């Protein structure tokens, strides 16, 4: 049974709450305006008295008997006193008042959970209804080439929050742990005056490496049935807290992660859906895909509520908003793979007054770049070697339309199934994948297996197997998923679903060799041993905080 989209929390707010928020927003605007005016006033007084710049030059008069005469000069001590007072006021007050104009921006990052990027309309999706995200794209910048290193929940979040690739931050598997000695968003941004919070799904550890302020209001459990209704009070309080600090808030939603039970699935009649070419066409698959799309719309409604709350607390004009879809959905070839529909993520940025509305960029970016970008925008100084990623603030400012040369990918299948290590690289156009143990059969237990009542599993997979004799295209998709060549090469511009492997195309031999060499260089730089990392021994060691491999690790 599906649960209907709940009425927007912002709509149900009391008139008193709305009046308070309107007053707060108006008062902030008045204070900032007064601050700008006073800053200019004191600068003018200082220039006038200290340097003789006649910004304020009214005539001076004195009375002599019954005649009025202009005074040739003021006493020296009065000019000296005025100069002293003006200088003190300018030095003491102008930096404080000018802070209203140079205040560091707030950051709001909203994450979906297991949402394939090109199922969204702004990336060519032909089914999902997402009016709030489409509005964001019209008001901001859409990144057409954004990637993450590992298409699994915990590793990609650890990369996003730390600015470090999985090998270096230590989280190279799901349900594992990062290194205890790394630092992440809360520590780095706190040094430049930010308070950093996280609402919703956490799924990173240890807490000492990710000491977010925990903010209530969103469900933390991605497999709860049904998902708890979002409450915006704590989120609004965090964003509007009058402590003089800018904020960075991550709102990590749990849709459209399985089970697909939220939203209105009746809005997506199975027969009317257009399935992507990497998903087999059976009645059970169409039904599942419709439920997944309903969760995307449910997530979009939650995003809209959050944006309304940002507006109501009066911080929308001072906040840079980032939306990302995380990794791909729980369909074959998306999540738990290095295919484009797994590691390619949606990324949309809104920066009022800076980003030109409705723009798109081909700049190649990766999750590891996000934290350095926030540091740059916050005016923080840091050593480049602190992060694996680099700031793309120049892209947001429209100074450049290019960023990194390559984006990198990794996959360790344990504990989601038997060992099947994968590494990959893309230059934005071509995508090279290396299956390190392709002699093995690829198995993903959540997608292909059943546990308990199976509500978290994908029962449509069995229909693929059952009908593959009558539908040869199903057999081809099963083989594509489980029987992979040692190397794969795809043209993302013409084949975003990667249905045609170009690895043996002699015309692309140079591309294959270049990407292969760069992948090997990256693995070596990260201390990545390859297949030996995708073992139970390495996973258990990581959970104990005794990572076997990586830069600076004795292996």
Secondary structure, 3 states (H helix, E strand, C coil): CCECCCCCHHHHCCHHHHHHHHHHHHHHHHHHHHHHHHHHHHHHHHHHHHHCCCCCCCCCEEEECCEEEECCCCCHHHHHHHHHHHHHHHHHHHHHHHHHHHCCCEEEEEECCCCCHHHCHHHCCCCCCCHHHHHHHHHCEEEEEEECCCCCHHHHHHHHHHCCCHHHHCCCCCCCCCCCCCCCHHHHHHCCCCEEEEEECCCCCCCCCCCCEEECCCCCCCCCCCCCCCCCHHHHHHHHCCCCCCEEEEEECCCCCCCCCECCHHHCCHHHCCCCCCCCCCHHHHHHHHHHHHHHHHHHHHHHHHHHHHHHCCCHHHEEEEEECCCCCCCCCCCCCCCHHHHECCEEEEECCCCCCCEEEEEEEECHHHHHHHHHHCCCCCCHHHCCCCCCHHHHCCCCCCCCCCEEEEECCCCCCCCCCEEEEECCCEEEEEECCCCCCCCCHHHHCCCCCCCCCCCHHHHHHHHCCCCHHHHHHHHHHHCCCCEEEEECCCCCCCCCCCCCCHHHHHHHHHHHHHHHHHHHHHCCCCHHHCCHHHHHHHHCCCCCCCCCCCC
